[in-house]
Amino acid sequence: MHGYNQGLHVAKHFADRLSDFILLQEHWLTPANMSKFQSDFPNYQAFGISAMLDRVQCGPLFGRPSGGVTTLVKNDLINDTECICTSERFVIIRVSDLLIVMD
């Protein structure tokens, strides 16, 4: 994405095409802003965490941020979805018999 705001229009383009899964990386969102996925993609459940927790805790942000991966799963599939692992650099989820690894 090269930043959430910069890549948002492309991600919404895929969401409008009724994709079941949207895999996003380099969203650069802080922990306080991770809720943007739920507000901007109400038909999806977001799986991921901020990669900027350590940087936010150290003080004001400066320079170019990095990191952040999130997988969006269509709400229709959420009953068959299990989050196996989330990290700053990867997300692993299972949807029925499909394993999705975002790195």
N, C-alpha and C positions, 0 to 999 in steps of 0.2 A: 504494500500500500504506500510506502514512503510517507507515512503519517496518516492518521485516521481521516482527517478532513480532505486531504488530497486524493485519497483512494475511495472515498465514500461513494461517489457517483458511479464508479465501475462496479462496486459491490452491490449497489442498489439495482444496477442494470441486470445483474445475474439473479437477484432476488425477484425482480419483476418477471423474469423468464420462468419462474416457478421451479427453480433448482431445489432439489432436496437437501443438498449440502453446499456450503460455501466455506472454503478454506482460505483464511486470511493470515498474512504474516507481515511483520514490520508495521503494526498499527501505532506503536509508540504511545499508547494511552497510559496515563498514571492510574494507580488503583482507584482514585476518586472518580475517574472518568470511564471506568469499565461499563457502567450502566448505560452508556450511549448505545451499545449494541442492542439492548432490550428496547430502548425508545425508538431507535432508527430502523430496527428490524423486528416489528411486533409479531410477525408470523414465524419467527425462528427462536430457538433456544441457543444461547451462546455458551460454549465450553472453552475456557481459557483463563489465564491470569495475566496481570501486568508484569512486564519484564523490567519495570522501572522502580520497583519498591525500594531497592537499596539507594538508588540515586535520589529519590524524593526524601528519604530519611537523612541524607547527608546535607541537606540544605537546598538553596535555590537551584533550579535547573539552569544549566548553561551549556552551550555547544549543541551538537546534533545528538538527539536521543537515538536509541536503537532498541530493537527487539519487540517481542510481543507476537504471539500466535494465538489464533482463535478459530474454532470450528463452529459454524452455525448449522444447526439441524432443524429442518422444517418441523413445526409443532405437531403435524400429523403423525410423525414418526417417534415422538418423544416417549411414548409408552414402551417402545421396543428398544430404547436407547439406554446405554450404561456408560458412564464416564469411568474409564479404567485408570487414567493418570493425566494430570495436567502439570506443566512445568513452565518456566519462563521461555523455554525453547522448543517444547513439543506438547502435543495433545494427542491422547489415544482414547478413542471411543469405539464402542461396539453398538451397531444397529442391526438387530436380528442376527444374522450369520455373517455380517460384513464388518470387518475390522478396518477402521480409518485411523491412519497415523499421519499427523501433521507435524512436520519438522522444519 
